Amino acid sequence: MNVYITHLSAFLPNAPVSNDDMEAVLGQVGDRPSRARRTVLRSNGIQTRHYAVDPATGRPTHTNAQLAAEAVRRLASPGFNLSDLECLAVGTAIGDQLMPSHASMVHGELGSPPCELLSSGGVCLSSLTAMKYAAMGVATGEFRRAVACGSELSSAMMRSGLFSEEVESKAAALEQNPEIAFDKDFLRWMLSDGAGAALLEPRPAATGLSLRIDWIWQRSYANEMAACMYAGAEKQPDGNLRGWQTYGAREWLDASVFSVKQDIKQLNEHIMRYTVERGISECRERHPMSPDQIDWFVPHYSSHFFRDRVGASLAAADFAIPMERWFTNLPTKGNTGSASMYILLEELFRSGRVKPGQRVLCYVPESGRFSTGFMHLTGCTANSP
């Protein structure tokens, strides 16, 4: 049975935040503005992003579950309402709590009738995992309508109040070793908030364009690579992670155990080889395709810094796609992690650029412990499924 994305939605909280206003919204850490901010912004190419933060008070305006629930609500149409929902699959990097699951909290926010749930963990690739679960359920006839969703509330981990005590306790060390600050501060200027959702059905929409899901392919290389992006742990000299449960409560603060961190050196050295060159090569072994068959390439990347590197790595894998066939909204929407692919597809879908018969290839890398995923879609209508 075929599976079709018949509707897409996105929810980006509050007004766009410019580069000049970021630190005012998130809050300044310590006595002076971030030394890393301008450096990071020059390379990432992001001009505006959204935060679930009241700029006047600094207080949160939404939880992660509320962001996701709002994206799902926006799927409502004359042909679909929440009472029709049979499966809700939601991906996120960090939920609002350790338990219950993120999907349970989203379902509670929606207040919709009982349905099957999946909470997809991980980092960015949790978006495709959620999509694949929902798609398989529709393909097997288990569900007539399923919703896949991705959401992130990165600002909750990036507000200055969570960093201030660390700066005070380690001021001398930071002065002598500024890269400590950069490794953590780096992500404050890279991540933002948002949610997106997709409605999956066994038939195309009665009117307008739908996207047929031809296949979703994913691979983990955690058997070969140590963790690169993490939270709730500290990376040890041997590359292993020491989890938060082995620390005392005071150590959680002193070691900044719950901060989101990224090993930037490891990222730069390995992300392209694993997620692009090796990923697309292995994907093509399972799903043969040539670059001239791809009408739209929709890559999720965290920074404009990686755009040319993705292109070069595709070429190295003999899969070069001209950049006039790429689609991104990173400059205006920012890096919303697991929500990014939904937010990308929603804007592309709404733009009217995808025509029936055109093929769309989506790419989602994950630096958590190096995973990658590709999704192949075909534009179609009720008359040409």
C-alpha positions as CSV (number, residue, x, y, z in Angstrom):
1,M,0.0,0.0,0.0
2,N,1.3,3.5,-0.9
3,V,1.7,6.2,1.7
4,Y,1.1,9.9,1.0
5,I,1.9,13.1,2.9
6,T,-1.4,14.9,2.3
7,H,-0.8,18.0,4.5
8,L,2.1,19.7,6.2
9,S,2.2,22.3,9.0
10,A,4.7,24.3,10.9
11,F,4.7,26.4,14.1
12,L,7.3,28.9,14.9
13,P,6.7,30.7,18.2
14,N,6.6,34.5,18.6
15,A,8.1,37.1,16.3
16,P,11.4,36.4,14.5
17,V,14.5,37.3,16.5
18,S,17.4,39.0,14.7
19,N,21.0,38.4,15.2
20,D,21.4,41.7,17.2
21,D,18.5,40.7,19.5
22,M,19.5,37.1,20.3
23,E,21.5,37.8,23.4
24,A,18.9,40.1,24.8
25,V,16.2,37.4,24.5
26,L,18.3,34.5,25.8
27,G,20.2,36.6,28.3
28,Q,23.8,37.6,28.7
29,V,26.1,35.2,30.5
30,G,28.4,36.9,32.9
31,D,29.5,40.6,32.8
32,R,30.2,41.0,29.1
33,P,28.6,39.9,25.7
34,S,29.5,36.6,24.3
35,R,32.8,36.5,22.5
36,A,31.7,33.5,20.4
37,R,28.4,35.0,19.1
38,R,29.6,37.1,16.2
39,T,32.1,34.4,15.1
40,V,29.4,31.8,15.0
41,L,26.9,34.0,13.3
42,R,29.3,34.9,10.5
43,S,29.6,31.3,9.5
44,N,26.2,29.9,10.2
45,G,24.3,32.3,7.8
46,I,21.2,32.5,10.0
47,Q,19.6,35.9,10.0
48,T,16.4,35.3,12.1
49,R,15.1,32.5,14.2
50,H,12.2,32.0,16.7
51,Y,12.3,31.4,20.5
52,A,9.5,30.4,22.8
53,V,10.6,33.2,25.1
54,D,8.9,36.4,26.0
55,P,11.5,39.1,25.0
56,A,10.2,41.5,27.6
57,T,10.3,39.1,30.6
58,G,12.6,36.3,29.5
59,R,10.0,33.8,30.6
60,P,9.0,30.8,28.5
61,T,5.9,31.2,26.4
62,H,5.5,27.5,25.4
63,T,6.7,24.0,26.4
64,N,8.1,21.6,23.9
65,A,4.9,19.6,24.0
66,Q,2.8,22.8,23.4
67,L,4.9,23.6,20.3
68,A,4.3,20.1,18.9
69,A,0.6,20.2,19.7
70,E,0.2,23.5,17.9
71,A,1.8,22.1,14.8
72,V,-0.5,19.1,14.9
73,R,-3.6,21.3,15.4
74,R,-2.6,23.2,12.2
75,L,-3.1,20.0,10.2
76,A,-6.8,20.3,10.7
77,S,-8.8,20.7,7.5
78,P,-12.3,19.9,6.1
79,G,-10.9,16.4,5.4
80,F,-9.2,15.8,8.8
81,N,-9.8,16.6,12.4
82,L,-8.1,15.3,15.6
83,S,-10.8,12.8,16.2
84,D,-9.6,11.0,13.0
85,L,-6.1,10.6,14.4
86,E,-5.0,6.9,14.9
87,C,-1.3,7.3,15.4
88,L,0.9,10.1,16.7
89,A,4.6,9.7,16.3
90,V,6.7,12.6,17.7
91,G,10.5,13.1,17.6
92,T,12.5,15.5,19.7
93,A,16.0,15.8,21.1
94,I,15.1,16.8,24.6
95,G,11.5,16.6,26.0
96,D,10.2,18.8,28.8
97,Q,10.8,16.0,31.3
98,L,12.5,12.6,31.6
99,M,9.2,10.9,32.1
100,P,6.4,10.6,30.7
101,S,7.3,10.4,27.1
102,H,7.2,13.4,24.8
103,A,4.5,11.9,22.7
104,S,2.3,11.3,25.8
105,M,2.7,15.0,26.8
106,V,1.8,16.1,23.2
107,H,-1.3,13.9,23.2
108,G,-2.3,15.3,26.5
109,E,-2.0,18.8,25.2
110,L,-4.1,17.9,22.2
111,G,-6.8,16.3,24.3
112,S,-7.7,14.1,21.3
113,P,-9.3,10.7,21.5
114,P,-7.1,7.6,22.4
115,C,-4.6,6.7,19.7
116,E,-1.3,4.8,19.3
117,L,1.8,6.8,20.3
118,L,5.5,6.7,19.5
119,S,8.2,8.9,21.1
120,S,11.3,9.0,18.9
121,G,14.5,9.8,20.8
122,G,17.8,10.9,19.4
123,V,18.7,14.3,17.9
124,C,17.8,15.5,14.4
125,L,17.2,12.1,13.0
126,S,14.3,11.5,15.4
127,S,12.2,13.4,12.9
128,L,12.7,10.7,10.2
129,T,12.3,7.9,12.7
130,A,8.9,9.3,13.6
131,M,8.0,9.7,10.0
132,K,9.0,6.1,9.2
133,Y,7.0,4.6,12.0
134,A,3.9,6.5,11.0
135,A,4.5,5.6,7.3
136,M,4.9,1.9,8.1
137,G,1.7,1.9,10.1
138,V,-0.2,3.4,7.2
139,A,1.5,1.1,4.6
140,T,0.5,-2.0,6.5
141,G,-3.1,-0.9,6.9
142,E,-2.8,-0.5,10.7
143,F,-3.7,3.2,10.5
144,R,-5.9,5.1,8.1
145,R,-4.5,8.4,9.2
146,A,-1.2,9.0,11.1
147,V,0.6,12.1,12.1
148,A,4.4,12.4,12.3
149,C,5.8,15.4,14.1
150,G,9.2,16.9,15.2
151,S,9.6,19.6,17.8
152,E,12.4,21.4,19.6
153,L,12.6,23.8,22.5
154,S,16.3,24.6,22.4
155,S,15.9,27.9,24.2
156,A,15.0,26.1,27.4
157,M,18.6,24.9,27.5
158,M,20.2,28.1,26.3
159,R,18.8,30.8,28.6
160,S,21.5,32.6,30.5
161,G,20.2,31.7,34.0
162,L,21.4,28.1,33.3
163,F,24.9,29.3,32.6
164,S,25.5,32.1,35.1
165,E,26.6,30.1,38.1
166,E,29.0,28.1,35.9
167,V,30.6,31.3,34.7
168,E,31.0,32.6,38.2
169,S,32.6,29.4,39.5
170,K,34.9,29.0,36.6
171,A,35.8,32.6,35.6
172,A,39.5,32.1,36.0
173,A,39.5,28.9,34.0
174,L,37.5,30.5,31.2
175,E,40.0,33.4,31.0
176,Q,42.9,31.0,30.6
177,N,41.1,28.6,28.3
178,P,38.4,30.4,26.2
179,E,37.7,27.4,24.1
180,I,35.8,25.9,27.1
181,A,33.3,28.7,26.8
182,F,33.2,28.4,23.0
183,D,32.4,24.7,23.0
184,K,29.3,25.4,25.1
185,D,28.5,28.9,24.0
186,F,28.7,27.8,20.3
187,L,25.4,26.0,20.5
188,R,23.5,29.0,22.0
189,W,23.8,30.8,18.6
190,M,23.1,27.7,16.5
191,L,19.8,26.3,17.8
192,S,16.2,27.6,17.9
193,D,12.6,26.6,18.6
194,G,9.9,25.3,16.4
195,A,7.7,22.4,15.4
196,G,6.3,20.8,12.3
197,A,3.9,18.0,11.5
198,A,2.8,15.8,8.5
199,L,-0.5,14.0,7.9
200,L,0.0,10.6,6.3
201,E,-2.8,8.7,4.5
202,P,-3.1,5.7,2.1
203,R,-4.4,7.9,-0.7
204,P,-3.5,11.3,-2.1
205,A,-5.5,14.4,-1.1
206,A,-8.7,14.8,-3.1
207,T,-7.4,18.2,-4.3
208,G,-4.0,19.7,-4.7
209,L,-0.6,18.2,-4.4
210,S,0.5,15.3,-2.2
211,L,3.9,13.8,-1.6
212,R,4.2,10.0,-2.0
213,I,6.7,8.5,0.4
214,D,8.7,6.1,-1.7
215,W,11.2,5.1,1.0
216,I,13.0,6.2,4.1
217,W,16.5,4.9,4.8
218,Q,18.6,5.4,7.9
219,R,21.9,4.2,9.3
220,S,23.7,4.6,12.6
221,Y,27.5,4.5,12.8
222,A,27.6,4.5,16.6
223,N,29.5,1.2,16.5
224,E,32.4,3.2,15.0
225,M,32.2,6.7,16.5
226,A,32.1,8.1,20.0
227,A,29.4,10.5,21.0
228,C,29.7,14.0,19.5
229,M,26.7,16.0,20.7
230,Y,25.2,15.2,24.1
231,A,23.5,16.5,27.2
232,G,23.0,14.9,30.6
233,A,26.5,13.5,30.5
234,E,30.2,14.4,30.5
235,K,32.6,13.1,27.9
236,Q,35.5,11.3,29.4
237,P,39.2,11.2,28.2
238,D,38.6,7.8,26.6
239,G,35.6,9.1,24.6
240,N,32.9,7.4,26.7
241,L,30.1,9.3,28.3
242,R,29.6,9.4,32.0
243,G,25.8,9.8,32.6
244,W,24.1,12.3,34.9
245,Q,22.9,9.5,37.3
246,T,26.5,8.8,38.4
247,Y,27.0,12.4,39.5
248,G,25.9,14.0,42.7
249,A,23.3,16.8,42.7
250,R,26.0,19.5,43.3
251,E,28.2,18.1,40.5
252,W,25.3,18.5,38.0
253,L,25.8,22.2,38.4
254,D,29.5,22.4,38.8
255,A,30.2,20.2,35.8
256,S,27.3,21.7,33.8
257,V,26.2,18.1,33.2
258,F,22.8,19.1,31.7
259,S,24.2,21.6,29.2
260,V,24.0,20.7,25.5
261,K,27.6,20.2,24.3
262,Q,29.2,19.3,21.0
263,D,32.7,18.1,20.2
264,I,33.4,20.5,17.4
265,K,36.7,19.0,16.3
266,Q,35.1,15.5,16.0
267,L,32.1,17.1,14.1
268,N,34.3,18.8,11.6
269,E,36.5,15.8,11.0
270,H,33.8,13.2,10.5
271,I,30.3,14.5,9.8
272,M,30.6,14.8,6.0
273,R,32.3,11.4,5.5
274,Y,29.8,9.5,7.6
275,T,26.5,11.3,6.9
276,V,27.0,12.3,3.2
277,E,29.7,10.3,1.4
278,R,29.2,7.0,3.1
279,G,25.6,7.6,3.8
280,I,24.5,8.3,0.2
281,S,26.7,5.5,-1.2
282,E,25.2,2.9,1.1
283,C,21.7,4.3,0.6
284,R,22.0,3.9,-3.2
285,E,23.0,0.2,-2.7
286,R,19.5,-0.3,-1.3
287,H,17.7,2.4,-3.4
288,P,19.4,2.9,-6.7
289,M,19.1,6.4,-8.1
290,S,21.0,9.0,-10.0
291,P,21.4,12.7,-9.2
292,D,19.7,13.7,-12.5
293,Q,16.5,12.1,-11.3
294,I,16.3,14.4,-8.3
295,D,14.3,17.6,-8.9
296,W,14.6,19.0,-5.3
297,F,17.3,18.3,-2.7
298,V,16.2,19.3,0.8
299,P,19.1,19.1,3.2
300,H,19.0,19.7,6.9
301,Y,22.3,21.3,7.9
302,S,23.0,23.4,11.0
303,S,25.0,26.1,9.4
304,H,25.7,27.7,6.0
305,F,29.3,26.7,6.8
306,F,28.4,23.1,5.9
307,R,26.5,23.9,2.6
308,D,29.5,23.8,0.3
309,R,30.9,20.9,2.2
310,V,27.7,18.9,1.7
311,G,27.9,19.7,-2.0
312,A,31.6,18.7,-2.2
313,S,30.8,15.4,-0.4
314,L,27.9,14.6,-2.7
315,A,30.3,15.1,-5.6
316,A,32.9,12.9,-4.0
317,A,30.3,10.2,-3.8
318,D,29.4,10.7,-7.5
319,F,26.0,12.2,-6.6
320,A,26.5,15.9,-7.3
321,I,23.2,17.9,-7.4
322,P,23.3,21.5,-8.8
323,M,22.6,24.0,-6.0
324,E,19.8,25.6,-8.0
325,R,17.9,22.4,-7.2
326,W,18.5,22.7,-3.4
327,F,16.0,24.1,-1.0
328,T,16.7,25.6,2.4
329,N,15.1,28.1,4.8
330,L,18.0,28.1,7.3
331,P,18.6,31.9,7.0
332,T,15.0,32.7,8.1
333,K,13.9,29.8,10.2
334,G,17.2,28.8,11.9
335,N,18.3,25.3,13.0
336,T,15.3,23.7,14.7
337,G,16.8,20.3,15.0
338,S,14.3,17.4,14.7
339,A,11.6,19.9,13.5
340,S,13.8,21.2,10.7
341,M,12.8,18.7,8.0
342,Y,9.1,19.3,8.6
343,I,9.5,23.0,8.6
344,L,11.6,22.8,5.3
345,L,9.0,20.5,3.6
346,E,6.1,22.7,4.7
347,E,7.6,25.8,3.2
348,L,8.6,24.0,0.0
349,F,5.2,22.3,-0.3
350,R,3.4,25.6,0.3
351,S,5.5,27.5,-2.3
352,G,4.0,25.5,-5.2
353,R,7.5,24.8,-6.6
354,V,7.0,21.0,-6.4
355,K,5.1,19.7,-9.4
356,P,3.4,16.3,-10.0
357,G,6.0,13.7,-11.0
358,Q,8.9,15.6,-9.5
359,R,11.2,13.8,-7.0
360,V,12.3,15.2,-3.7
361,L,15.3,13.8,-1.8
362,C,15.6,14.8,1.9
363,Y,18.8,14.5,3.9
364,V,19.0,14.5,7.7
365,P,22.4,14.1,9.4
366,E,22.8,13.6,13.2
367,S,26.0,14.2,15.1
368,G,24.8,12.7,18.4
369,R,26.8,9.6,17.7
370,F,26.9,9.9,13.9
371,S,23.7,8.7,12.1
372,T,22.2,9.7,8.8
373,G,18.9,9.4,6.9
374,F,17.5,10.0,3.5
375,M,13.8,10.2,2.4
376,H,12.6,10.0,-1.2
377,L,9.3,11.7,-2.1
378,T,7.4,12.1,-5.3
379,G,4.9,14.8,-6.0
380,C,1.5,13.5,-7.1
381,T,-2.3,14.2,-7.3
382,A,-5.4,12.2,-6.9
383,N,-5.5,11.7,-10.6
384,S,-1.8,10.6,-10.8
385,P,-0.9,8.8,-7.6
